[in-house]
């Protein structure tokens, strides 16, 4: 089963542990589920009223609060605040490599699985819409995958949604890591 394969891959992955002290620590949760043996990642479109990254497609997440014991807690807290997904209903497999942004963040992506269907309780102040993104499309023709020429960062376009920046880099890293579990032989 694909979930077990992803669990094993992420569980064995050892992030480099390099966190930059000059950047603000943040965490996101790459939350996925399975429908008919196909993996979907949950993304959200931010509202246009937020102070930063208005209307962008992203993973649920945010900066570490002083009360958060660790970044895993931060990712789960933000997932709950933004999308109403209870931390008790997420099986966290581990984390993948950090991504630094030119806006001053060092992002630790965690990977978690939820059962489907899930009834989201969207925080409408932060989240405009939820996007259930089929991972296998990244490896096929359904999703346009390109690189921004200057920095060679990936950009994904699927069904009118454009994923770029740190989110696209995290999604690309995740997909490259789990490719053996996804690509059909």
N, C-alpha and C positions, 0 to 999 in steps of 0.2 A: 504494500500500500504506500502511496506517495507521502502520506503524513508521517509514517514511520521513517521513511527514507530522509525526509527533511529534518525530522527530529534528530536522527543520527548525524547528519551532516553538520547541522548547527551545533549540536552537543559536542562534537569533536573539534569544532573550529576554535582556535585560540587567537583572540584579537591581540594586536601588538601591544595594547595597554598604554600606548603613547597618548597622553592627554596634554594638551597645551595649556599651561597655566595663564598665558596671556589672553586666552579666549574664554568666553562665557560657556560654562557647561550646560548642555541640553541633551535631551533624550527623546527618541521617537519610538513608537511601537509599530513594527511591521506585522500587522494582524492579518491572518489569512484563514480561509475556510475552504471546504471541499464540497462541490456539487457534482454528482455523477463523475467522480474520479478526476474532475478538473479543479485546479487550485485558483482561488481568487484572492487578491490582496485588497484590503479596505483602505481607500484614500478618501480625503475630504476636500471640498472646495471651501476655502476660507471666505467669510463674508467680506463685503467691500467696505465695511465700517471699521474694521480692525486697523490699528495704527501701522502695522507692518505686513507686507506680503499680501495685500488686498486681492481677493479673488483668485489666489493661486491654489493649485492642486498640491496637496501635501499629505504626509503621514500625520496621524494624531501625535502630538508631542509638544514640548516646550522646555523652558529653562528650569533648572533645579531650584526649588525653593529652599530656604534655610532650614525648614522643618523636615525636608525629605532626607531619609537616612542614606539613600543611594540613588543612582540614576535609574536603576530598574524600577524603583518605587516611583520616580518622576514619570517615567514612560507610562506606567499603569495608571497613575493618578490623572495624567493628562488625557489618556484614552477614556477614562471614566467621565471626566469633566466635559470633554468635547462631544463624545458619542454615546455616553451612558452605558458603556460596556463595563460590567463589573469585573474588578480584578480577580474575583473568585472564579470567574468563568473563562479565564484565559490561562492556557497552559504555555508558560514561557519556556522556550527551548534554549535561549541563550542570547548572546549579542554577536554582531558582526563588526567589521572594522569601522572605526570612527571616520567621520567626514568633517572637514573644516570648511567654513564658508568665508567669503570675503566680507560678510557683514558682522564678523566677530564671534561666531559660534563654533564650538567643538561638539558635534552631535554624535551621541552613542545610539546606534539603532539596535533595538531588541526585537526578537522574533517570537511571536505568540500565535497560538492556534485557538480558534473558537468553533463551537458547533454551529451548524447552519440548519434552519434559518435562525436569525437573531433579530430581536426587536430592539432597534436602536432608540435611544432617547437623546436626540440631537440637541445640543446647546445652540439655539438659533442666533445667539449673540456672536458666536465664533464660527459656526459651520453653516454654509449656505446649502450644501448638498453632499451626499455620500456617493462615492464612486466605487463600485465593486469591479475591480480591474482583473480580467482573466490573464493570469501569468503566462499561460502557454502561448498567448498571442504575441508576446514579445519575441518568441522564437519562430514565429510564422509570418505570413504575409499580411495578417489582419492589422498589424500595428506598424506604423512607420517609425523606424529607429534611425536617427541621424546623429551626427556629431556637429557641435558648434565649432566652426573651423579654428577660431583663435585658441581655444583652450582644450579642444577635443573632449568636451563634456557631452554626455548623451542627452538626447531629447526624444521623448516618446509622444506620439500622437495616436489616440485611439478614440473613435466614436466622438470626435469633436473636442475631446479633452487633451490638453497639452501638459505634459509633465516635464519639467526642466529643473535646472539648478541642483541644489542639494538633494531634493527628492528623487530626481532622475538618477543621480549618482548612487544614492542608496539603493534604489530599485535595481539598477544595473549590477551593483555589487552583489545584492541578494540573489538575483537571477543567475549570475555567473557562478555563484557558490552552489546553488541547488540544481544547476543544469543537469547533472547526472540523474537526478530523481524525476526530472520533468520531460526531458527529450525522449521521445519514443524511438526505440531502435527499429 
